[in-house]
């Protein structure tokens, strides 16, 4: 696979993901059924844990999308990107292409543009009256 096309962003996301993991584990430990806390506090802790878990899922999704982009970029490079090799055909087919090109040019010459120019004339100001 090609080098990461956005290594700085990947590092940022990975660092945030790494920082979230112990917070999620800790929040889940606090919210565990055997821990003696009020239901009100448990609710708040679970809400925060769910918020962090959602953020983790979003970070993981972006990292996964970056993996896909890197793979497609590698595929492009393996295909010779950005160069495109010219196609070659036998002389008889090349002659046929030129005949078609001549026919198309002849067909295009049948038409002309309707917009040939535009002029606006403004007369002298007239008093209101």
C-alpha positions in Angstrom: 0.0 0.0 0.0 1.1 3.6 -0.6 2.2 5.8 2.2 -0.5 7.3 4.3 -1.8 10.3 2.4 -2.8 12.1 5.6 -0.4 10.8 8.3 -0.9 13.9 10.5 -4.7 13.4 10.6 -4.3 9.7 11.3 -2.0 10.5 14.2 -4.4 13.0 15.6 -7.4 10.6 15.4 -5.3 7.7 16.8 -4.2 9.8 19.8 -7.8 10.9 20.5 -8.9 7.3 20.3 -6.1 6.1 22.6 -7.1 8.9 25.1 -10.7 7.8 25.1 -10.2 4.1 25.8 -9.3 4.4 29.5 -12.0 7.0 30.1 -14.6 4.7 28.7 -13.3 1.7 30.8 -13.3 3.9 33.9 -16.8 5.2 33.3 -18.1 1.7 32.7 -16.4 0.5 35.9 -18.1 3.3 37.9 -21.5 2.5 36.4 -21.2 -1.3 37.1 -24.1 -2.7 39.1 -21.9 -3.6 42.1 -20.6 -0.1 42.6 -22.4 1.8 45.4 -23.5 5.1 43.7 -26.9 6.8 43.4 -29.0 6.0 40.4 -28.8 9.7 39.4 -25.0 9.6 39.3 -25.1 6.2 37.5 -27.4 7.7 34.9 -25.0 10.6 34.3 -22.0 8.3 34.2 -23.7 6.0 31.6 -24.7 9.1 29.5 -21.1 10.2 29.5 -19.8 6.7 28.7 -22.3 6.5 25.8 -21.2 9.9 24.5 -17.5 8.8 24.5 -18.4 5.5 22.9 -20.2 7.4 20.1 -17.1 9.5 19.6 -14.9 6.4 19.6 -17.2 4.9 16.8 -16.9 8.1 14.8 -13.1 8.1 15.1 -12.9 4.5 14.1 -15.2 5.1 11.2 -12.9 8.0 9.9 -9.8 5.8 10.4 -11.5 3.0 8.4 -12.4 5.5 5.7 -8.8 6.7 5.6 -7.7 3.1 5.2 -10.0 2.8 2.2 -8.7 6.0 0.7 -5.1 4.9 1.1 -5.9 1.6 -0.6 -7.6 3.3 -3.5 -4.7 5.8 -3.8 -2.3 2.8 -3.8 -4.4 1.2 -6.6 -4.2 4.4 -8.6 -0.4 4.6 -8.2 -0.1 0.9 -9.2 -2.1 1.7 -12.3 0.5 4.3 -13.3 -1.2 7.4 -12.0 -1.0 10.2 -13.0 0.2 9.1 -16.4 -2.1 7.5 -19.0 -0.4 5.5 -21.7 -1.6 6.4 -25.2 -3.6 3.6 -26.9 -2.3 2.1 -30.1 -4.2 0.4 -32.8 -3.3 -1.2 -36.1 -2.9 1.1 -39.1 -6.2 0.1 -40.6 -8.1 1.0 -37.5 -6.1 4.2 -37.1 -7.2 5.1 -40.7 -10.8 4.3 -39.8 -10.6 6.7 -36.8 -9.3 9.5 -39.1 -12.2 8.9 -41.5 -14.7 9.1 -38.6 -13.0 12.3 -37.4 -13.3 13.8 -40.9 -17.0 12.9 -41.0 -17.6 14.4 -37.6 -15.8 17.6 -38.6 -17.9 17.8 -41.7 -21.1 17.3 -39.7 -20.1 20.0 -37.2 -19.4 22.4 -40.1 -23.1 22.2 -41.0 -24.0 24.3 -37.9 -23.3 27.8 -36.9 -23.8 29.6 -33.7 -27.0 31.6 -33.3 -25.4 34.1 -31.0 -23.3 36.2 -33.5 -23.0 39.3 -31.3 -25.1 41.7 -29.4 -25.2 45.5 -29.4 -27.1 47.8 -27.1 -27.9 51.3 -28.0 -29.0 53.8 -25.4 -30.7 56.9 -26.6 -30.4 60.3 -25.1 -32.1 60.9 -21.7 -35.7 62.2 -22.1 -37.2 64.5 -19.5 -40.1 63.1 -17.5 -43.2 64.8 -18.2 
